Amino acid sequence: MTYIGTATSRVDGHAKVTGTATYAAEAKTTGLVHGSVVTSSIAKGRIVRIDVSDALRVDRVIDVLTHANRPPMADADSGYKDEVAPDGSPFRPLYDDRILFSGQPIALVVAEDPETAQFAASLVRVEYAEEPHVTEMYRRWDDAPALKAVAKPGENPFSPPKPRGNAKAALAAAAVRHQGDYYVPVEYHNPMELYGSTVTYESDGTLTVFDKTQGVQNVQCYLCGVFALAPERVQVLSPFTGGAFGSGLRPQYQVVLAALAALALKRSVRVVLTRQQMYGLGYRPAMIQRIELGAKGDGTLEAMTHDAITMTSQYEHFYRQETGWSGLLYQCPNATYAHRVAPLDLPTPCDMRAPSAATGVYALECAMDELAVALGLDPLELRQRCYSDRDQNTNRPYSSKNLHECYRQGAEAFGWEKRSPEPRSMRDGSELVGWGMATGVWEALQVPIAVRIALTANGHAEVSCATSDIGTGTYTIMAQVAADMLGVPLDQVTIRLGDSTLPQSPVEGGSWIAASVANGIATTSDAIRDELLGLAKQMPNSPLSDIAPGEVVLVDGKLMSARDPARAVSIADTMRHGGIDRIELEKTTRFPKDETHSHNTHSAIFAEVKVDEELGVIRVTRVVSTVAAGRILNTKTASSQILGGVVWGIGMALHEETLLDHTFGRVMNANIAEYHVPVNADIHDIDVIFVDEPDDSINRLGIKGLGEIGIVGVAAAVANAVYHATGKRVRDLPITLDKLLA
């Protein structure tokens, strides 16, 4: 391999730093008009009257669209179901007079320029019939329905695992016990790029939609369902995305409004949400968890219970496997899991980087730290004593799990052996110093995908797939894999993605695209090789005449025997002799279901904090993250993924918190001045180490995903370090100075 596994710079980097990369709200089209969204100021009720007269009197305003004058939309829920929609009735933008949450879109003002549209939107007056609402999870505590535990593995990946043993009896008999309640607040996505859509209306009535999304074909299918359009009438493009992290898995409402306006006005329309309106979209749901652990005096786990309550909307039943992560890391013969979901008058939550693992593992890893304190054990030693080579939920071995080596290399790089175990025993001048650690785990997923490759006689390859690059570096890893599989230089590979007309791809999420598309490229490359070999065998005195396809590789522009490099012919000569100048093939790759192993990525995170003893100000001064995630395709972009995850984990631990005014049912800090995220001054040394982890059974190239694992466990490592520094255990995130000083 020439390119796979190397620190290759982004092939799309030049376009991004020079500004030539085009995002959804930058697409150029003629006759463009702009829409500004009017949102509801109440959380529940009905619209009695919308007065748009003042808005319509503004010069350059074209129209104001509401539920009363919109074009036809689907009446059935099925018309609004997207690829990753949860159970329930999906939200329908501008469908009727019902208000389901504060910040719901209720009108779209369309004008010749965005400033006029925004001003006119402020003039729209709305009269409501308000109804009582509930936005506080504690008020739904008693009537939150419980999810049914799965009867067998794979039945429902989001439901709690089935219990094992007798956890109640084992807890009662345990020598050492710990019980704790852990709270994670609502967290909102704040990607750099605002959600926006540009819909070009063609003269024949077709729509070309530039959208910020993680799945162009998902958006295309959704729009066709909402507006009863034939698929060939809607093309969705998303060549670049300025951060999504799960918020773009489902179509957001601005794409519906832009398409609706384009159809109504027969004009090209752009709709871009404001930062405040981004807080009317999906979010990581708040979560309260109770964990009980029982252990022998030597640290062996005897019992575990993990209960959780999360929140959803009144109209959709969104949940993820919040408690099941507890069965993936540690050996424990007796365990029970419970998960309840509270319906509230808020928008439906959505996936946010490492959904459920970032929150569920936070509670587990803090509880393990507290158990270590109760046992008088080093936190790392406790985890090693409880290590499991089997998935406790399914009783299957892992296809690969090099977590022991993550622990070893991480502890060595961090200097863990120098840790003084007593809280408040380490200082740096006026600051208390704390060292904490935690474990991370995520799923190694892969999904069916199609890839088309066109190889020309001059050695150029075009690789096409409808997948997205949400900033993770998909363009680059696709180019690297194609270059190695086809034996051509990296600069001779062109990647086409983010276009609904390209070969099939699911939404990009769950850390499954790198493994899926890379192996998809390998599959189609094999087909290209086989066709070339068929041509090569027809050449006079061919050195490859008696070689089977599996014994031939494409290297340096040649078809070459894998066993004897001297037996080779050039691709150019082969195609020239065959009378062709281009081979184009499309193949679909499917991954067989493995019911004999569990597939996961793992990590160990070591964090140092320094806390001002008088002011309670916390600084995360060092983090070491060691990751075992199969074959690493690109060490440069992979490191960036883990760095980003660590920064987000620091934000989760110390900064991020959505504040809801329950009287009005609305977000109070709907901006990035008051919704705090880490900035450069908050981030210090982060060391990323990839642990070698061959895994031939998961897929041909041994690839696991990296997008999620970087954040999992980070908040717990920081929280554990804060306890070690201060001796004060804060279980509700974020850990702010008022909680330390209280």
Long-range contacts (C-beta under 8 A, 24 or more apart in sequence): 1-484, 2-483, 2-484, 3-479, 3-480, 3-481, 3-483, 3-484, 3-490, 4-480, 4-481, 4-484, 4-631, 4-633, 4-701, 5-631, 5-632, 5-633, 5-634, 5-635, 6-480, 6-634, 6-635, 7-634, 7-635, 7-636, 8-476, 8-480, 8-490, 8-634, 8-636, 8-637, 9-476, 9-636, 10-473, 10-475, 10-476, 10-637, 11-475, 11-476, 11-479, 11-490, 11-495, 12-240, 12-469, 12-475, 12-476, 15-240, 16-240, 21-239, 21-240, 22-210, 22-239, 22-240, 23-193, 23-196, 23-212, 23-240, 23-241, 23-242, 24-193, 24-196, 24-197, 24-198, 24-210, 24-211, 24-212, 24-238, 25-193, 25-194, 25-196, 25-197, 25-198, 25-210, 25-212, 25-270, 25-272, 26-198, 27-198, 27-200, 27-210, 27-237, 29-198, 29-200, 29-208, 29-268, 30-268, 31-267, 31-268, 32-198, 32-267, 32-268, 32-269, 32-270, 33-62, 33-110, 33-111, 33-112, 33-261, 33-265, 33-267, 33-268, 33-269, 33-270, 34-110, 34-111, 34-112, 34-113, 34-114, 34-116, 34-117, 34-269, 34-270, 34-271, 35-108, 35-109, 35-110, 35-117, 35-257, 35-258, 35-261, 35-269, 35-270, 35-271, 36-108, 36-109, 36-111, 36-114, 36-117, 36-118, 36-120, 36-121, 36-271, 37-105, 37-107, 37-108, 37-121, 37-254, 37-257, 37-271, 37-273, 37-277, 38-105, 38-106, 38-107, 38-108, 38-109, 38-121, 38-124, 38-126, 39-102, 39-103, 39-104, 39-105, 39-106, 39-277, 39-280, 40-99, 40-101, 40-102, 40-103, 40-104, 40-105, 40-106, 40-126, 40-128, 41-102, 41-126, 41-128, 41-664, 41-666, 42-99, 42-102, 42-128, 42-130, 42-133, 42-664, 42-665, 43-99, 43-101, 43-102, 43-133, 43-135, 43-345, 43-346, 43-664, 43-665, 43-666, 44-99, 44-100, 44-101, 44-130, 44-131, 44-132, 44-133, 44-345, 44-665, 45-99, 45-128, 45-129, 45-130, 45-131, 46-97, 46-98, 46-99, 46-128, 46-129, 46-131, 47-97, 47-99, 47-106, 47-126, 47-127, 47-128, 47-129, 48-97, 48-127, 48-128, 48-129, 49-126, 49-127, 50-106, 50-107, 50-124, 50-125, 50-126, 50-127, 51-124, 51-125, 51-126, 51-127, 52-107, 52-109, 52-124, 54-120, 54-123, 54-124, 54-125, 55-109, 55-120, 55-121, 55-123, 55-124, 56-120, 58-111, 58-116, 58-119, 58-120, 58-123, 59-116, 60-111, 60-112, 60-113, 60-116, 61-109, 61-110, 61-111, 61-116, 61-117, 61-120, 62-110, 62-111, 62-112, 62-265, 62-267, 63-109, 63-110, 63-261, 63-264, 63-265, 64-107, 64-108, 64-109, 64-110, 64-120, 64-124, 65-94, 65-107, 65-108, 65-110, 65-257, 65-260, 65-261, 65-264, 66-94, 66-106, 66-107, 66-108, 67-94, 67-95, 67-96, 67-97, 67-106, 70-94, 70-260, 70-264, 71-227, 71-260, 71-263, 71-264, 72-227, 72-228, 73-226, 73-227, 73-260, 74-225, 74-226, 74-227, 74-228, 78-225, 79-225, 79-226, 79-228, 80-222, 80-225, 80-226, 81-222, 81-225, 82-218, 82-219, 82-221, 82-222, 82-250, 82-251, 83-215, 83-217, 83-218, 83-221, 83-506, 83-507, 84-218, 84-249, 84-250, 84-351, 84-507, 84-509, 85-250, 85-316, 86-312, 86-316, 86-317, 86-318, 86-319, 86-348, 87-316, 87-317, 88-313, 88-315, 88-316, 88-317, 88-318, 88-348, 89-315, 89-316, 90-315, 90-316, 91-253, 91-313, 91-315, 91-316, 91-347, 91-348, 93-253, 93-256, 93-257, 93-260, 94-256, 94-257, 94-260, 99-128, 100-313, 100-314, 100-315, 100-345, 100-347, 101-280, 101-313, 101-345, 101-346, 101-347, 101-665, 102-280, 102-664, 102-665, 102-666, 102-667, 103-277, 103-279, 103-280, 103-347, 103-666, 103-667, 103-670, 104-280, 104-347, 105-253, 105-257, 105-280, 108-257, 108-260, 108-261, 108-271, 110-261, 110-265, 110-269, 114-270, 114-272, 133-345, 133-665, 134-344, 134-345, 135-344, 135-345, 135-346, 135-660, 135-662, 135-665, 136-344, 136-660, 136-662, 137-286, 137-288, 137-309, 137-311, 137-342, 137-344, 140-311, 140-342, 140-343, 140-344, 141-309, 141-342, 143-342, 144-309, 144-340, 144-341, 144-342, 144-343, 145-340, 145-341, 146-338, 146-339, 146-340, 147-319, 147-339, 147-340, 147-341, 149-337, 153-393, 153-394, 153-396, 153-595, 154-595, 157-321, 158-319, 158-320, 158-321, 158-356, 159-321, 159-339, 160-321, 160-323, 160-324, 160-337, 160-338, 160-339, 161-323, 161-324, 161-327, 161-335, 161-337, 161-393, 162-393, 163-335, 163-336, 163-337, 164-333, 164-334, 164-335, 164-392, 165-303, 165-333, 165-334, 165-335, 166-334, 167-292, 167-303, 167-304, 167-305, 167-334, 167-335, 167-336, 168-303, 168-336, 169-334, 170-294, 170-302, 170-303, 170-333, 170-334, 171-292, 171-294, 171-302, 171-303, 171-305, 171-334, 173-294, 173-302, 174-294, 174-295, 174-296, 174-302, 174-303, 175-295, 175-296, 175-297, 176-294, 176-295, 176-296, 176-297, 176-371, 176-374, 176-375, 177-292, 177-293, 177-294, 177-295, 177-374, 178-291, 178-292, 178-293, 178-367, 178-370, 178-371, 178-374, 179-290, 179-291, 179-292, 179-293, 180-290, 180-291, 180-363, 180-366, 180-367, 180-370, 180-731, 181-288, 181-289, 181-290, 181-731, 182-288, 182-289, 182-290, 182-291, 182-362, 182-363, 182-366, 182-367, 182-731, 182-732, 183-286, 183-287, 183-288, 183-289, 183-731, 183-732, 183-733, 184-284, 184-286, 184-287, 184-289, 184-359, 184-362, 184-363, 184-652, 184-732, 184-733, 185-286, 185-656, 185-657, 185-658, 185-732, 185-733, 185-734, 186-283, 186-284, 186-285, 186-286, 186-311, 186-657, 186-658, 186-660, 187-283, 187-284, 187-352, 187-652, 187-656, 187-657, 187-658, 188-278, 188-279, 188-283, 188-284, 188-656, 188-658, 188-667, 188-675, 189-244, 189-245, 189-246, 189-247, 189-278, 189-281, 189-282, 189-283, 189-350, 189-352, 190-275, 190-278, 190-672, 190-675, 190-677, 191-242, 191-243, 191-244, 191-245, 191-247, 192-242, 192-243, 193-241, 193-242, 193-243, 194-272, 194-273, 194-274, 194-275, 194-278, 195-247, 195-248, 195-252, 195-254, 195-272, 195-273, 195-278, 195-281, 196-254, 196-270, 196-271, 196-272, 196-273, 197-254, 197-255, 197-257, 197-258, 197-259, 197-270, 197-271, 197-272, 198-258, 198-268, 198-269, 198-270, 199-255, 199-258, 199-259, 199-261, 199-262, 199-268, 199-269, 199-270, 200-262, 200-268, 201-262, 201-263, 201-265, 201-266, 201-267, 201-268, 201-269, 205-233, 206-232, 206-233, 206-234, 206-235, 207-233, 207-234, 207-235, 207-259, 207-262, 207-263, 208-235, 208-237, 209-234, 209-235, 209-236, 209-237, 209-255, 209-258, 209-259, 210-236, 210-237, 210-238, 211-236, 211-237, 211-238, 211-251, 211-255, 212-238, 212-241, 212-242, 212-244, 212-248, 212-252, 213-238, 213-241, 213-244, 213-248, 213-251, 213-252, 213-255, 213-468, 214-241, 214-244, 214-246, 214-248, 214-249, 214-468, 214-470, 214-507, 214-508, 214-509, 215-248, 215-249, 215-468, 215-505, 215-506, 215-507, 215-508, 215-509, 216-466, 216-468, 216-498, 216-499, 216-500, 217-466, 217-500, 217-504, 217-505, 218-249, 218-250, 218-251, 218-506, 218-507, 219-251, 219-255, 219-500, 220-500, 222-251, 223-251, 223-255, 223-256, 223-259, 226-256, 226-259, 227-259, 227-260, 227-263, 234-500, 235-499, 235-500, 235-501, 236-499, 236-500, 237-498, 237-499, 237-500, 238-468, 238-498, 239-469, 239-497, 239-498, 239-499, 240-469, 240-498, 241-468, 241-469, 241-470, 241-471, 241-498, 242-471, 243-470, 243-471, 244-470, 244-471, 245-352, 245-353, 245-470, 246-282, 246-350, 246-351, 246-352, 246-353, 246-355, 246-509, 247-281, 247-282, 247-350, 247-351, 247-352, 248-468, 248-470, 249-350, 249-351, 249-507, 249-509, 250-282, 250-350, 252-281, 253-281, 275-670, 275-671, 275-672, 276-670, 276-671, 278-670, 279-658, 279-667, 279-670, 279-675, 280-347, 281-347, 281-350, 282-347, 282-348, 282-349, 282-350, 282-351, 282-352, 283-347, 283-349, 283-350, 283-352, 283-658, 284-349, 284-350, 284-352, 284-355, 284-358, 284-359, 285-310, 285-311, 285-312, 285-318, 285-349, 286-310, 286-311, 287-322, 287-359, 287-360, 289-322, 289-323, 289-359, 289-360, 289-363, 291-326, 291-363, 291-364, 291-367, 293-367, 293-368, 293-371, 294-334, 295-371, 295-375, 297-375, 298-385, 299-371, 299-372, 299-375, 299-377, 299-381, 299-382, 299-385, 299-386, 300-385, 300-386, 301-330, 301-331, 301-332, 301-386, 302-332, 302-333, 302-334, 303-332, 303-334, 303-335, 304-330, 304-332, 304-334, 304-335, 304-336, 305-335, 305-336, 305-337, 305-338, 306-335, 306-336, 306-337, 306-338, 306-360, 306-363, 306-364, 307-337, 307-338, 307-339, 308-338, 308-339, 308-340, 308-360, 308-363, 309-339, 309-340, 309-341, 309-342, 310-339, 310-340, 310-341, 310-342, 310-349, 311-341, 311-342, 311-343, 311-344, 311-346, 311-349, 312-341, 312-342, 312-343, 312-344, 312-348, 312-349, 313-343, 313-344, 313-345, 313-346, 313-347, 313-348, 313-349, 314-343, 314-344, 314-345, 315-348, 316-348, 317-341, 317-343, 318-348, 318-349, 318-350, 320-351, 320-355, 320-356, 321-356, 321-360, 322-356, 322-359, 322-360, 323-360, 324-360, 324-393, 325-356, 325-357, 325-360, 325-361, 325-364, 325-441, 326-360, 326-364, 327-391, 327-392, 327-393, 328-391, 328-392, 328-393, 328-441, 328-598, 328-600, 329-364, 329-383, 329-386, 329-388, 329-403, 329-439, 329-441, 330-368, 330-383, 330-386, 330-387, 330-388, 330-392, 331-386, 331-387, 331-388, 331-390, 331-392, 332-386, 332-392, 335-392, 345-665, 346-665, 351-509, 351-510, 353-645, 353-648, 353-707, 353-708, 353-711, 354-442, 354-645, 354-708, 354-709, 354-711, 354-712, 357-440, 357-441, 357-442, 357-708, 357-712, 358-649, 358-652, 358-708, 358-711, 358-712, 358-715, 361-438, 361-439, 361-440, 361-441, 361-712, 361-713, 361-716, 362-652, 362-713, 362-715, 362-716, 362-719, 362-733, 363-716, 364-716, 365-438, 365-439, 365-713, 365-716, 365-717, 365-720, 366-438, 366-716, 366-719, 366-720, 366-731, 368-438, 369-436, 369-438, 369-716, 369-719, 369-720, 369-723, 370-729, 378-419, 378-421, 379-436, 379-437, 379-720, 380-407, 380-411, 380-416, 380-437, 383-407, 383-439, 390-598, 391-598, 391-600, 394-598, 396-595, 396-596, 396-597, 396-598, 397-596, 397-597, 397-598, 398-597, 398-598, 398-599, 398-600, 399-444, 399-594, 399-597, 399-598, 399-599, 399-695, 399-697, 399-698, 400-628, 400-630, 400-693, 400-694, 400-695, 400-697, 400-698, 401-600, 401-602, 401-628, 402-602, 402-628, 402-691, 402-692, 402-693, 403-439, 403-602, 403-603, 403-604, 403-628, 405-626, 405-628, 405-691, 405-692, 406-602, 406-603, 406-604, 406-626, 406-627, 406-628, 406-691, 407-604, 407-626, 409-626, 409-689, 409-691, 410-437, 410-604, 410-605, 410-606, 410-624, 410-625, 410-626, 410-689, 411-437, 411-604, 411-606, 413-606, 413-624, 413-626, 413-687, 413-689, 414-606, 414-608, 414-622, 414-624, 416-606, 419-724, 423-723, 423-724, 423-725, 423-726, 423-727, 424-725, 424-726, 424-727, 426-724, 426-725, 428-610, 430-612, 430-613, 430-614, 431-610, 431-611, 431-612, 431-613, 431-619, 432-610, 432-611, 432-613, 432-725, 432-726, 433-608, 433-609, 433-610, 433-611, 433-725, 434-608, 434-609, 434-610, 434-611, 434-720, 434-721, 434-722, 434-723, 434-724, 434-725, 434-726, 435-606, 435-607, 435-608, 435-721, 435-724, 436-606, 436-607, 436-609, 436-716, 436-717, 436-718, 436-719, 436-720, 436-721, 436-722, 436-723, 436-724, 437-604, 437-605, 437-606, 437-607, 437-717, 437-720, 438-604, 438-605, 438-713, 438-714, 438-716, 438-717, 438-720, 439-602, 439-603, 439-604, 439-605, 439-713, 440-601, 440-602, 440-603, 440-604, 440-605, 440-627, 440-709, 440-710, 440-711, 440-712, 440-713, 440-714, 441-600, 441-601, 441-602, 441-603, 441-709, 441-712, 441-713, 442-511, 442-600, 442-601, 442-705, 442-708, 442-709, 442-712, 443-510, 443-511, 443-599, 443-600, 443-601, 444-511, 444-515, 444-599, 444-600, 444-601, 444-629, 444-630, 444-698, 444-704, 444-705, 445-510, 445-511, 445-512, 445-515, 445-599, 445-705, 446-512, 446-515, 446-516, 446-519, 446-591, 446-698, 446-699, 447-506, 447-512, 447-516, 447-591, 448-504, 448-506, 448-516, 448-588, 448-589, 448-590, 448-591, 449-503, 449-504, 449-505, 449-506, 449-513, 449-516, 449-517, 449-520, 449-588, 449-589, 450-503, 450-504, 450-505, 450-520, 450-586, 450-587, 450-588, 450-589, 451-503, 451-517, 451-520, 451-521, 451-523, 451-524, 451-586, 451-587, 451-589, 452-502, 452-503, 452-524, 452-584, 452-585, 452-586, 453-482, 453-486, 453-521, 453-524, 453-525, 453-528, 453-584, 453-585, 453-586, 454-582, 454-583, 454-584, 455-486, 455-488, 455-528, 455-571, 455-582, 455-583, 455-584, 456-581, 456-582, 457-571, 457-572, 457-575, 457-576, 457-580, 457-581, 457-582, 458-572, 458-581, 459-488, 459-489, 459-492, 459-557, 459-571, 459-572, 460-488, 460-492, 460-493, 460-494, 461-486, 461-488, 461-492, 461-493, 461-494, 462-493, 462-494, 462-496, 463-493, 463-494, 463-495, 463-496, 463-521, 464-495, 464-496, 464-497, 464-502, 464-503, 465-496, 465-497, 465-502, 465-503, 465-505, 465-517, 465-520, 466-497, 466-498, 466-499, 466-500, 466-501, 466-502, 466-503, 466-504, 466-505, 467-497, 467-498, 467-505, 467-508, 467-513, 467-517, 468-497, 468-498, 468-505, 468-507, 468-508, 468-513, 469-497, 469-498, 469-508, 470-508, 472-508, 472-513, 472-514, 472-637, 472-641, 472-707, 473-634, 473-637, 473-640, 473-641, 474-508, 474-513, 474-514, 474-517, 476-634, 476-637, 477-514, 477-517, 477-518, 477-633, 477-634, 477-637, 478-517, 478-518, 478-521, 480-633, 480-634, 481-517, 481-518, 481-521, 481-522, 481-633, 481-701, 482-521, 482-525, 485-521, 485-522, 485-525, 485-526, 485-554, 486-525, 486-528, 486-554, 487-553, 487-554, 487-555, 487-556, 487-557, 487-558, 487-560, 487-571, 488-554, 488-557, 503-586, 503-588, 504-588, 510-705, 510-707, 510-708, 511-601, 511-704, 511-705, 511-706, 511-707, 511-708, 511-709, 512-705, 513-705, 514-633, 514-703, 514-705, 514-706, 515-630, 515-698, 515-699, 515-701, 515-703, 515-704, 515-705, 516-589, 516-591, 518-633, 518-701, 518-703, 519-589, 519-591, 519-699, 519-700, 519-701, 519-703, 520-587, 520-588, 520-589, 522-589, 522-700, 522-701, 523-587, 523-588, 523-589, 524-585, 524-586, 524-587, 525-554, 527-585, 527-587, 528-554, 528-583, 528-585, 529-553, 529-554, 529-559, 531-583, 531-585, 532-559, 532-571, 532-574, 532-575, 532-583, 533-559, 535-574, 535-575, 535-577, 535-578, 535-580, 536-569, 536-574, 538-577, 538-578, 539-569, 539-573, 539-574, 539-577, 542-569, 543-567, 543-568, 543-569, 544-568, 544-569, 591-699, 594-697, 594-698, 597-697, 599-698, 599-704, 601-627, 601-628, 601-629, 601-630, 601-704, 601-705, 601-706, 601-709, 602-627, 602-628, 602-629, 602-709, 603-627, 603-628, 603-709, 603-710, 603-712, 603-713, 604-713, 605-646, 605-649, 605-713, 605-714, 605-716, 605-717, 606-717, 607-714, 607-717, 607-718, 607-720, 607-721, 608-721, 609-718, 609-721, 609-722, 609-725, 610-725, 611-722, 611-725, 611-726, 611-740, 615-737, 616-737, 616-738, 616-740, 616-741, 617-737, 618-654, 618-722, 618-735, 618-737, 618-740, 619-682, 619-684, 620-650, 620-653, 620-654, 620-682, 620-683, 620-684, 620-718, 620-721, 621-684, 621-685, 622-684, 622-685, 622-686, 622-687, 623-650, 623-685, 623-686, 623-687, 623-714, 623-717, 624-686, 624-687, 624-689, 625-686, 625-687, 625-688, 625-689, 625-710, 625-714, 626-689, 626-690, 626-691, 627-688, 627-689, 627-690, 627-691, 627-706, 627-709, 627-710, 628-690, 628-691, 628-693, 629-690, 629-693, 629-704, 629-705, 629-706, 629-709, 630-693, 630-694, 630-695, 630-698, 630-702, 630-703, 630-704, 631-693, 631-694, 631-695, 631-701, 631-702, 631-703, 631-704, 632-690, 632-706, 633-703, 635-690, 638-690, 638-706, 639-688, 639-690, 641-706, 641-707, 641-710, 642-688, 642-706, 642-709, 642-710, 643-686, 643-688, 643-710, 644-710, 645-707, 645-708, 645-709, 645-710, 645-711, 645-712, 645-714, 646-686, 646-688, 646-710, 646-711, 646-714, 647-678, 647-683, 647-686, 648-678, 648-710, 648-711, 648-714, 649-710, 649-711, 649-712, 649-713, 649-714, 649-715, 649-717, 649-718, 650-678, 650-682, 650-683, 650-714, 650-715, 650-718, 651-676, 651-677, 651-678, 652-711, 652-714, 652-715, 652-733, 652-734, 653-714, 653-715, 653-718, 653-719, 653-733, 653-734, 653-735, 654-678, 654-682, 654-718, 654-734, 654-735, 654-736, 655-682, 655-734, 656-733, 656-734, 657-733, 657-734, 676-734
